[in-house]
Amino acid sequence: MTCRELFERLSEYVDGELSQEICEEIRHHMEGCDPCVAFARTLKTTAELCRRLPSQPIPPEVAADLRAALAGHLSKRK
């Protein structure tokens, strides 16, 4: 596994969404890659801090803008 491949899968790794096989590849890569270890630690800490934040509803105007943007994006893909 390369650093780029690890970077692309790291969020799923931190969230526990990957197979054991891929997790083992990530752990093996990090045994010899200090920058990836540091990045993984930072991402894990960030995710843990975000989970502690109280959730708040999206303001109605933001939700409306998001729906409009998504509708426009989806209509362009068809």
C-alpha positions as CSV (number, residue, x, y, z in Angstrom):
1,M,0.0,0.0,0.0
2,T,1.3,3.4,-0.9
3,C,0.9,6.6,1.2
4,R,-1.7,7.9,-1.4
5,E,-3.7,4.7,-1.1
6,L,-3.6,4.9,2.7
7,F,-4.7,8.5,2.5
8,E,-7.7,7.6,0.4
9,R,-8.9,4.9,2.8
10,L,-7.9,6.4,6.1
11,S,-11.3,7.9,7.0
12,E,-12.9,4.5,6.5
13,Y,-10.2,2.9,8.5
14,V,-10.7,5.3,11.5
15,D,-14.5,4.7,11.3
16,G,-14.0,0.9,11.3
17,E,-15.6,0.4,7.9
18,L,-12.9,-1.6,6.1
19,S,-12.3,-5.3,5.9
20,Q,-9.7,-7.0,8.1
21,E,-7.5,-7.5,5.1
22,I,-7.3,-3.8,4.2
23,C,-6.9,-2.9,7.8
24,E,-3.9,-5.2,8.0
25,E,-2.4,-3.6,4.9
26,I,-2.8,-0.1,6.4
27,R,-1.2,-1.3,9.7
28,H,1.6,-2.9,7.8
29,H,2.2,0.3,5.8
30,M,2.2,2.5,9.0
31,E,4.8,0.3,10.6
32,G,7.4,1.9,8.3
33,C,5.9,5.3,7.6
34,D,6.0,7.9,10.3
35,P,4.2,10.6,8.3
36,C,1.2,8.3,7.7
37,V,1.2,7.4,11.4
38,A,1.1,11.1,12.3
39,F,-1.6,11.8,9.8
40,A,-3.7,8.8,11.1
41,R,-3.4,10.0,14.7
42,T,-4.4,13.5,13.7
43,L,-7.4,12.3,11.7
44,K,-8.5,10.0,14.6
45,T,-8.2,12.8,17.1
46,T,-10.2,15.1,14.9
47,A,-12.9,12.5,14.4
48,E,-13.1,11.9,18.1
49,L,-13.4,15.6,18.9
50,C,-16.1,16.1,16.3
51,R,-18.1,13.2,17.7
52,R,-18.1,15.1,21.1
53,L,-19.6,18.2,19.7
54,P,-23.4,18.7,20.2
55,S,-25.3,18.3,17.0
56,Q,-27.3,21.3,15.9
57,P,-30.0,21.5,13.2
58,I,-29.0,23.0,9.9
59,P,-30.5,26.5,9.5
60,P,-33.5,26.3,7.0
61,E,-31.8,28.7,4.6
62,V,-28.7,26.6,4.5
63,A,-30.7,23.4,4.0
64,A,-32.7,25.1,1.1
65,D,-29.4,26.2,-0.6
66,L,-28.0,22.7,-0.2
67,R,-31.1,21.0,-1.7
68,A,-31.0,23.4,-4.6
69,A,-27.3,22.8,-5.2
70,L,-27.7,19.0,-5.1
71,A,-30.7,19.2,-7.4
72,G,-28.7,21.2,-9.9
73,H,-25.8,18.9,-9.7
74,L,-27.9,15.8,-10.1
75,S,-29.8,17.2,-13.1
76,K,-26.4,17.9,-14.8
77,R,-25.4,14.3,-14.4
78,K,-28.4,12.9,-16.3
